Amino acid sequence: MKRLIRVTACLLLVLVLLLSAGCGAKDEWEAAEKAAGKLSDRIEDPQLRSDTEKLLDAMIADDYDTAWDAIYEGVNEADFRQMYTSLQPYLTGMEQYTLVASNINKTVKNGVSSTNVRYMVTAGEQKFLVDVARIEGYEGLTAFYLNEYQPVTTTGTLGNMQGANAAQWIFLVIGILEIVFAIWVFVDCCRHKIRRKWLWLLLIALGYVVLSVIATPEQFRINFNVGAFLIYTSLICYSTGGATCQVVIPVGAIVYLSMRKSLFAKYAQLQQQKAEEQETVLTEEIPQQEDIPQTEELSKAEKE
């Protein structure tokens, strides 16, 4: 039992270290830029990038005519002018910027090919997300959206508990206890001999029922999932508002624990039955082998 506790504690320690590796501050924008650079080099549309840079440069310089020249002529100019008026002040005073494609989506519909790209624009401390679109064969951008980047931070997980409230700590403690419980049951199943052990191990490792309640300013949704791996109860809060409450029930481990004694008893009973059957076979074979010399000895005695 002590050995089992030590093994469980070591597994839990490794798990906590792995999940807590991201407790420090992460520059998600910088990481995304590195990954996005490789993407843009492979499949980015050079003409679309050129039109996007032309439009941004014009907006920075407050040159409406040049900005409008970068837009497809079929776009409603009144809508573009309204967009330009509302967004241009955000770019005023920007001198140098980097433009990196973070997402590229190419589609073909009714024989018409179109490309949608999300660019990450960095200019000093300012960061923007620019979504543009272009239809092949058309001159200029068919869509343009610019939004100021708002980093989203989360609290309530093993990777980030800085600034978490009391409720989040309670949920996290429950989640850690669930992990300890699941690992202990898994190790216990490994140590004992039962029928269909591998099926039980899979049930313990993947047999979870997850109820998630997602509440944000835009939506309220309840999800119900069956089957997961190393997931735990948590209350995650977002800096943009809203939260996700995740309740995890380790059904597989609970079922195994409730049937643990009966599984051991059935396995022991089967082993006993096998042993009895072997003994029966031996007792049936031994007399047959001993009968031969006995008859021979009797015939010799009669002759004498």
N, C-alpha and C positions, 0 to 999 in steps of 0.2 A: 504493500500500500504506500509506503514512504517513497519507494522508487517511482511509483506511478505519479505521485504528487510532484516529485522533482522533475520528471519528464514534462508534465503538464505546465509547470512553472517556466521551464526553459522555452517551451514552444510559445507560451504567451509572451514572454519577454522578447523573443525574436519578432513576433507579430507586432507588438507595440512599437518596437524600434523601426520596423519597416514602415508602418503606417504613420509614425510620427516624424519620419524623415523630412517632411515638408512643413514642419512647424515654423520655420523661419519665413521671412517675407519673400515672396516670389514675384519677379517681374514678368508677368504673363505676356505682356505686350512684346518684350524683348525676345522671349522664347518663340512667340508666334512669328515674329519677323524673321528669325533664323530659319524656321521651317518653311515659311512662305517664300523666301528667296529662291530655294530650290524649285518650288512649284512654278514660279513665274518664269524661270529660265527655260523650263521644258515646254510649256504649252500656252504661254501668254500670247495674245494677239498684239503685234507691234503697233498696228494702226489704232487700236482701241486705247492703248497706253498713250500714244501721241496725242489723240484727241482729248484724253483726260488731262494731260499735262497742259495742253493749250488752254483748256477751260479754266483750270486752276490758276494758271499764270495770269489770265485775263481778269479773273475775279480778284486776285491779290492786287493787281494794278488798277482795279475798278474800271476796266475797259469793257463796257457792255457789248459793243458791236463785235469785238473779237470773241467774246464769250459766246454770243449768239451764233457766230460763224462756226463754232465747234459742235453745234447741235444740228441734228437732222431737220431738214426743212419742213417735214411733215408734223413736227411737234408744235403744239399750240403755243404761240409766242406770249400770249397773255399769262398763261400758266408759268412759263419759264421766267418771265419778268418778275412775277410775284415771288417765285423761288429765289431768284437772284437778289432781289431787294432784301429778303429776310436772312439770307445766308452770307452775303458778301461782307457784312461787318465783322463776322467771325474770322475772316481771312485778312483783314486789314493789318498792315504792318508786318506780315510774314515775309521773310526774306529768302531763306533757304528751307527746303523740305525734302524728305525722302518719300518715295512712293513705292510700296511693296504690295504685290498681289497676294492676298491670303486665301482667296477662294475663287476658283474659275469653274464656270459651269457652261458647257456647250450643249445646245439642243438643236434638233432638226424636227420641224413640224410642217407638214404639208409641203415638203421639199424646200423649206426655207430654213437656213442655218442662222442661229443667233448665239451670241456670247454674252454671259453675265459675269461680271467680275467685281469682287469686293477688294478695294485697296485700303491699305493702312497708311495714313499720312502722318508723318512726324515732323514737327517743326519746333525744335527746342523743347519746351515744356508742354506745348500744345500737341494734342493728338486727335485725329479725326478718322472716321470711317466713311469711305466714299464708295457708293454702289453705282455702277454704270452698266449700260447695255448697248449693244450694237448689233444690227442685222446685216449679214453679209450682203454686199452689193450696194448698201446705203452709205451715203456720205454723212459722217457725223454721228454723234451719240443719240440714241433713241430714248435713253433714260439717264437721269443723273440725280442722286440723292446724297446729301452730306449730313453727317451727324457727329457731334462732338463725342469723343470716346469717354464713357463713364465706366471706370473699373468696378467690377462686381466682386465684393469680398464676402466670404461665407464663414460662419462660425458654427460649431456644434459637432465637429468630427474629430477623430483622433489626430488628424493632420493639422487642425487649427482650432484651438480652444481659447485663444487670446480674445478677451472681451466677452466671453460667453456668460450668459446669465445663469441663475440657480437652476431653472428648469432644464436647461441644456446639460448642465453637469449631472443632474439626476438621471436624465435619459442616457447620458454617456456611461455612467456607472452601471446602469441596467444592461447596456450593450456590451460592456466589458465582461460582466458576469455571464452573459449569454455565450460569449466567445470561450470563456474558461469552461463553462458547462459543456459546450459542443466538443472542445478538444479533449476534455476528460472522458466523455462518453466514447469518442472515437478511439482513444488509446485503450480504454477498457475493452472495447470490442476487439481490438487487435490482439490483446493479451490472452483472451479466452477462446476456447474451442467451441464453436457453434456451427450449426448447419447453415449453408449459404452465407458464409461470412462476408464475401465480397459484395453481395447485394445489400447486406446490412450496412457495410461501410459507405457505400454509395448513398444509401438512404440517409445516413447520419450527416454526410458531407453536403448533400444537395437538397435534403428534404426540409425546406423552409417555406413558411407562409408569410408573405410580406404585405402589410396594409400601409399604403402611403396616402397621406392627406396633404395636398398641395394648395396653399392659399397665397395668392399674390394680388396686387391691385388689379390685374387684368383677368384673373380667372380663379375658379375654385374647382378642384378636381380630386376625385378619390380613385386610387388605383389598387387593384388586388392581383398579386402575382404569386405563383407557386414555383418553387425551385430557384435556388440561389446558392452562392458559395461565399463563405466568410463575410457575411453581411450582418449588421447589428442594428439594434434600436437606436435611434438618434432623433434629435430635434435640430434642424438646420435652419438658420436665419440668414437672410440676405441683406446686404447693405442697401439695395434698391427698394427694400420693402417686401414683406411676405415671408413665408416660412414653409418648410416641408417637414412634416412629422411622419416618421417611419417606424412602425411597430413590427418587429420580427419575432416570429414564433418558430423555434427549432423543433418542428413536428417529428422529424425523423429521429432525433436524439431522444425525445420524450417517449415515443413509441418503443424504441429499443429498451429504454430504462424500465418502462412498465412491464415489458415481457422478458426482462433479463433473466430472472430466476427460472421461468418456464423454459426458456431457450437452453439454459444450462442443464436443466433436468431432462429435457428431451434428448439432448446430445448424450448425457450420461446413460440414459435408458437405452438408447440405440447401441452404445458401446457395450453395455451389459448383455443385450440380446445377442450381439455378435459373438461375444465371449462364450455365452451359453451354447450357441449353435456350434461353435468350434469344439467345445467340450463334448457335446453330444456326438459329433462326428468321430472324435477320438475314441470315445467309449464304445462306439459301434465297431470301429476297426480293430481295436485291441483284442477282444475275445476271438475274432475270426483268425487272427494271427497266432494266438496261443493254442487254439484248438488242434492245430496240426501236430505239434510235438507231443501233446498229451495223448492223442490217439496212437501215435507211434510207440510211445512208452508202454501203453496198455497192451498192445499186440506183442511186444517183446516179453512182457511178464507172463502172458497166457502161454506162450511157447515154452517157457522155462517150467 
